[in-house]
Amino acid sequence: MDKNDAKVLDLIVEKIISTKEPISFNDFNEVEFLSITDMKLDETEFRRLIDIISSEGVGKITAYQFDSETTIQKNENTAKFNKRGGFTKLYQDELERKEKEEEKEKLEIDLAKSNIEANE
C-alpha cells in the first residue's frame, strides 16, 4: 500500500459507511478519484483495493465473480476504523514503524562497529 492507495481506500471506506447497500466500481466516478490522486481507477484496480479493505477486516466483499460486478459492504469494524484515521493513519503508522526499525538497525550496526574497534 502506498500513499495514493491510502487516500483512495479511505474514499471507498467513506462511501461504504454512507450507504446501506453494497457498493461496486460503478458507484464511483473518475472525478472522485482524480480529485485526490492521479490514479486511474478501473475494475481491476477497484478489486485490488477492496481486497485490501477486506484483508484488513474493514469491509466484506459480498460478490466476487469474474463475470459479474464485484461489491463490498461495511461490517462491524468499518466505522470504527475510519474514525481512528483509516488507511491514511495505517499508512503513516507503517512509515513510522519502518523509520524506527531502520534507525534501530543503524544504531545496532554502529554499536557493533564500535565494539569491533574497541577490541582491536
Phi, psi and chi 1 to 4 in degrees:
 res  aa     phi    psi   chi1   chi2   chi3   chi4
   1 MET       -  133.5  177.1  174.9   59.9      -
   2 ASP  -115.6 -178.0   64.3   20.2      -      -
   3 LYS   -60.3  -42.6 -170.7  175.2 -175.7  175.4
   4 ASN   -64.4  -40.8  -78.7  -23.8      -      -
   5 ASP   -56.9  -45.5  -77.1  -10.3      -      -
   6 ALA   -59.1  -42.8      -      -      -      -
   7 LYS   -62.9  -45.9  -69.4  177.2 -175.6  179.0
   8 VAL   -69.5  -39.8  175.7      -      -      -
   9 LEU   -59.5  -42.2  -72.4  163.1      -      -
  10 ASP   -63.8  -37.6  -76.4  -20.5      -      -
  11 LEU   -63.3  -43.6  179.1   66.9      -      -
  12 ILE   -63.1  -44.6  -65.7  170.3      -      -
  13 VAL   -60.7  -43.3  166.9      -      -      -
  14 GLU   -60.7  -39.3  -72.4  172.2   15.0      -
  15 LYS   -68.6  -39.0 -170.1  150.1 -147.5  140.2
  16 ILE   -59.6  -44.1  -66.6  169.9      -      -
  17 ILE   -64.9  -34.8  -69.3  169.2      -      -
  18 SER   -79.9   -3.0   70.5      -      -      -
  19 THR  -131.9  153.3 -177.7      -      -      -
  20 LYS   -87.8  -23.7  -66.4  178.8 -177.3  178.0
  21 GLU   -91.5  153.7  -60.1  -63.9  -41.7      -
  22 PRO   -59.7  149.0  -22.0   32.4      -      -
  23 ILE  -111.8  157.2   62.2  165.2      -      -
  24 SER  -132.4  177.1   71.9      -      -      -
  25 PHE   -53.0  -37.9  169.7   73.9      -      -
  26 ASN   -69.7  -10.8  -65.8  -39.2      -      -
  27 ASP   -82.5   -2.2  -67.7  -46.9      -      -
  28 PHE  -116.4  153.3  -65.4   89.9      -      -
  29 ASN  -117.3  157.1   63.3   54.1      -      -
  30 GLU   -59.9  -31.9 -164.0  167.7  -37.5      -
  31 VAL   -60.5  -38.7  174.0      -      -      -
  32 GLU   -58.2  -41.8  -73.5  178.2  -73.9      -
  33 PHE   -78.8  -40.9  -70.7   97.6      -      -
  34 LEU   -68.3  -21.1  -68.1  176.1      -      -
  35 SER   -72.8  -21.8   68.3      -      -      -
  36 ILE  -114.5  -13.1   61.4  169.6      -      -
  37 THR  -158.4  162.4  178.7      -      -      -
  38 ASP   -88.5    8.8   58.3    2.0      -      -
  39 MET   -70.8  132.9  179.1 -171.3  -62.7      -
  40 LYS   -93.8  122.7  180.0  155.9  175.6   79.9
  41 LEU   -93.5  130.0 -172.2   70.2      -      -
  42 ASP  -130.1  178.6   59.2   22.0      -      -
  43 GLU   -59.2  -41.7 -178.2   77.9   25.5      -
  44 THR   -63.8  -44.1  -57.8      -      -      -
  45 GLU   -65.6  -39.8 -177.3   65.0    8.8      -
  46 PHE   -60.2  -43.3 -178.7   75.8      -      -
  47 ARG   -62.5  -41.0  -74.7 -177.4 -178.3 -157.4
  48 ARG   -60.9  -43.2 -177.5 -176.2   73.9   81.4
  49 LEU   -67.3  -42.3  -67.1  167.0      -      -
  50 ILE   -72.4  -23.6   67.0  170.8      -      -
  51 ASP   -63.6  -39.3  -80.0  -19.3      -      -
  52 ILE   -63.9  -45.9  -66.6  171.0      -      -
  53 ILE   -58.7  -45.7  -67.5  169.2      -      -
  54 SER   -65.4  -42.8  177.5      -      -      -
  55 SER   -65.8  -25.9   70.2      -      -      -
  56 GLU   -84.1   -2.4  -70.6  -66.0  -30.4      -
  57 GLY    75.2   25.1      -      -      -      -
  58 VAL  -104.9   -8.5 -177.8      -      -      -
  59 GLY  -158.5  166.8      -      -      -      -
  60 LYS  -121.6  120.1  179.0 -177.2  175.2 -167.1
  61 ILE   -71.8  123.2  -64.8  176.3      -      -
  62 THR  -103.2  -17.0   50.3      -      -      -
  63 ALA  -151.8  125.8      -      -      -      -
  64 TYR  -142.8   84.3 -162.6  100.6      -      -
  65 GLN  -127.8  149.1  -60.4  168.4    0.1      -
  66 PHE   -60.3  -44.3 -177.3   72.5      -      -
  67 ASP   -96.4   -0.4  -68.4  -22.3      -      -
  68 SER  -124.1  174.3   70.5      -      -      -
  69 GLU   -66.9  131.4 -160.9  170.0   60.3      -
  70 THR   -89.5  131.7  -57.8      -      -      -
  71 THR  -127.8  158.3   59.4      -      -      -
  72 ILE  -141.2  147.7 -172.4  164.4      -      -
  73 GLN  -135.7  166.0   66.5 -175.1   33.7      -
  74 LYS   -70.3  159.6   61.9 -173.1  166.6 -170.3
  75 ASN  -131.2 -168.4   65.6   16.8      -      -
  76 GLU   -67.3  -14.4   64.5  -81.8   -3.9      -
  77 ASN   -99.6  -13.1  -59.1  -39.0      -      -
  78 THR   -60.6  -55.4  -48.6      -      -      -
  79 ALA   -64.7  -41.6      -      -      -      -
  80 LYS   -62.6  -44.4 -177.3  171.8   33.8  174.3
  81 PHE   -60.4  -43.9  179.1   80.8      -      -
  82 ASN   -63.9  -42.8 -168.1   51.4      -      -
  83 LYS   -64.0  -29.5  -75.6 -179.1 -177.1  175.5
  84 ARG   -82.8    4.9  -69.6 -176.6  178.5  160.4
  85 GLY   115.3   -9.7      -      -      -      -
  86 GLY    63.4 -152.2      -      -      -      -
  87 PHE   -72.5  -26.9  -76.2   96.3      -      -
  88 THR   -62.5  -45.1  -60.6      -      -      -
  89 LYS   -65.4  -42.2  172.8  107.4  170.4   62.1
  90 LEU   -59.1  -43.2 -171.8   66.4      -      -
  91 TYR   -63.8  -46.4  174.5   75.1      -      -
  92 GLN   -62.8  -41.7  -69.2  169.7  -16.7      -
  93 ASP   -61.6  -40.1  -70.5  -10.7      -      -
  94 GLU   -66.4  -40.4 -178.2   64.6   16.7      -
  95 LEU   -61.7  -45.0  -79.3 -179.2      -      -
  96 GLU   -62.5  -41.3  -71.0  174.8   14.4      -
  97 ARG   -61.8  -43.7 -174.1 -167.1   64.1   75.2
  98 LYS   -64.8  -41.2  -75.4 -179.7 -179.9  178.6
  99 GLU   -62.0  -43.9  -72.8  173.4    4.8      -
 100 LYS   -64.4  -40.1  -72.5  178.3 -176.9  177.1
 101 GLU   -64.2  -43.2 -164.0  172.5  -77.3      -
 102 GLU   -64.7  -40.6  -71.7  171.3    2.3      -
 103 GLU   -63.9  -42.2 -178.4   64.5   26.5      -
 104 LYS   -62.3  -44.5 -179.9 -179.1  173.0 -173.1
 105 GLU   -62.1  -40.8  -72.8  175.1   10.2      -
 106 LYS   -63.6  -43.3 -175.9  179.8 -179.3  -69.3
 107 LEU   -63.7  -39.6  -70.0  171.9      -      -
 108 GLU   -64.8  -39.5  -72.3  172.3   -7.9      -
 109 ILE   -65.6  -44.7  -69.7  168.9      -      -
 110 ASP   -61.1  -41.5  -70.1  -14.0      -      -
 111 LEU   -64.6  -42.4 -179.8   60.6      -      -
 112 ALA   -63.1  -41.5      -      -      -      -
 113 LYS   -63.2  -41.6  -75.1  180.0 -177.8  177.4
 114 SER   -62.5  -42.3  -65.6      -      -      -
 115 ASN   -64.2  -40.5  -73.4  -20.4      -      -
 116 ILE   -64.7  -45.1  -68.8  170.1      -      -
 117 GLU   -64.2  -35.9  -69.6  171.1   -0.7      -
 118 ALA   -68.8  -29.7      -      -      -      -
 119 ASN   -89.8   -3.2  -70.5  -32.3      -      -
 120 GLU   -84.2      -  -70.9 -179.4  -11.7      -
